[in-house]
Every structure is written in C-alpha cells, then in structure tokens.
Amino acid sequence: MIGVLTDQPTQRNASTYWAVLKKRLIEEGAAQLLTNCKQLRMTAADGKKRLTDVANTEEILRIIQSIPSPKAEPFKIWLAQLGKERIDETADPDICLGKCLISCKYCDIPCIGGDIDMAIMPISTGERPAMEVRYMEPRIA
C-alpha cells in the first residue's frame, strides 16, 4: 500500500518509506496506531515468507491520512466528506432519517405506498427531540 501511494520504484524503497513514516508517527504521538499493527508471515515477491506489517481498516485509513502523496488525496477527501456527513447527521437527526428512507427505496423495501405505509412521528426522548418510524396498517380504499 505504501509503495503504491507513494510511487516507490522498489519494495526496498517502500519498506524504507514505511520505516521513516512509522518513526514520524511515533514522534507525533500516534504510537498507539503502530502498536495495533501486527506482523504476519506473508509470501513476498521472491517467494520467501517474510514478516509483514498488517492493519485493520481503521488503521489503514489513519495511515493513509498521514501520507503526503497525490495518490492519497482522493482517500483523504472521501474521509473528510464522510466525517462532515457524520457530524451533520449528529447535529440534525432528520438527515439520517432521510437517508434511511432513500435507502429503503433502493433496497426494494416498500416505505411509503405499496403494501406497507410508514409514518414519521416526533417522539420525546428527553433532552433532544427525535423522530420515530412507525409502520401503519395498509389503507383500504
């Protein structure tokens, strides 16, 4: 991943870049991220089993954020957009509810109309108003 995002010509250069990046991350206080990265024996290009750093999705996205590279920029932009959407949804739960209703249409689950109708009704949850989705009985014409 490091070699591709940083256009390193060889595996050795990518490995060196990763070693320098790890050192920089430790200096910046991201040692926990590197602690979570484990090493597994994986088959290298030369056919030998070598210890290779592996990470889960969250850790990989955090590593990508720390790589100064034009190839990493689309990932960084996407992460920023997701973060903004999540903050907006937290501030205004109606946004999240609207997305839910839209996704119902794409999943062929009838939401409004068809055999099942839904009503979106305000409910009291204490400090913050919320919305509840209630399924209604089919209307008989």
N, C-alpha and C positions, 0 to 999 in steps of 0.2 A: 504494500500500500504506500509506504513512504517513497519507494523508488519511483512509482508511477506518478504520484502527486508532485514530486519534486524534480522529475525528469532526470533521474540519476542514470548514467550510462551503464553502470555495472552494479551487481549485487553488493560488491565490496563498498562502493561509494554510498549506496543506500544504507548499508549497515553502519557506516561511519556517521552519516547524517543522523540516523536514529540515535546513536550513542551521544552525539552532541546535543540533540533535541532533548533527550532524557536528562542530561546534566542541566540544561537550561530550565526544564520544568521543575526539577528539584530546587534550583535556586529561586524560582518564582513561587515556591510553596505548593506545588502540585505533586508532592511526593506520594500522597495517598493514591492518586491515579496510577502511578507506576507500581505501587505495592499491589494493586489489584490485578495488574497484568501478570500473567503466569507464563511459564515456559513449557513447551511441549516438544518432544522429538518429532520432527516432520522431515519428510524426504525433500532434500534440496535438489537443485538443477543437476548436480553431479551424481545424484543417486544415493548419496550418503544421508544418514539420519543425523540431523543437527538440531540443537536446542533453538527453538524459535519463539519469540515473544508473541503471545496471543492475548486478545482482549474481547470483551463483550461489546455489544452495540453502543451502549452509552460511553464506554471508554474510548472506542474508536472515534466517535463523533467529537469527543473532547480533544483527542489528539489532532484530528483534522483541523479543529479551530485554532490550534497553536502552530500550524504550518503556514509560513508566509509563502504562498505559491498561487499563481493564477489558476491552476487546476483545482485548488482547494476552495476558491472563491464561490463557485456555484453551491457547494455544500454549506458554506458559511451564510450565504444569502438565504438559502432554504431554512436553515436553523433559526435565523433571525425572524423570518416570516412566521414560522411555527411558534416561536416564543411570543411574538406580538399577538398572534391569534389567541394563544392560551391566556395571555394577560387580559385581552379584550373580553374573552368568554368569562373569566373570573369576575371582571367588573360588571358585565351585563349578561346574566344567565340566559336571556332571551336569544342571544346569538347562538348559543349552544343548542337550544331547543329548536331553533330554525334549521340548523344543520341536521339535526336528528330527523326532522320531518322531511327534509330534502333527501336524506339518505334512504328513508323508507321508500320513496318513490323509485329509487334506483335499484332497490333490492326486491322489487315486486311485492312489497308488503303493503296492502291497502291501508292508507292512513285516513284520508278524508274522502268520502264517497265509497262506492263499491259495497261490499258486504259489511264492512266494519267502519263506523264513524268514530272519530276521536274528538274530544272537546279539550281545549286547553283552558284550564281554570286556575285563577290565582288562589294560592293557599298561604296560610300564615305559618311561618316556621320560626318565629321569634324575632330576631334582630333584622333579618333580611327577607324581603318578600321573595317568593319563589313561584314557580309555575308547576302545575301537575297535569299530566296527560291522563285522561280518563277515557276508557273505551265505552262507547254508547251502544245501546241496542239498535239493530238495523231499523230504519224507518219503514213503515208500511204505508204505501201510498193509497 
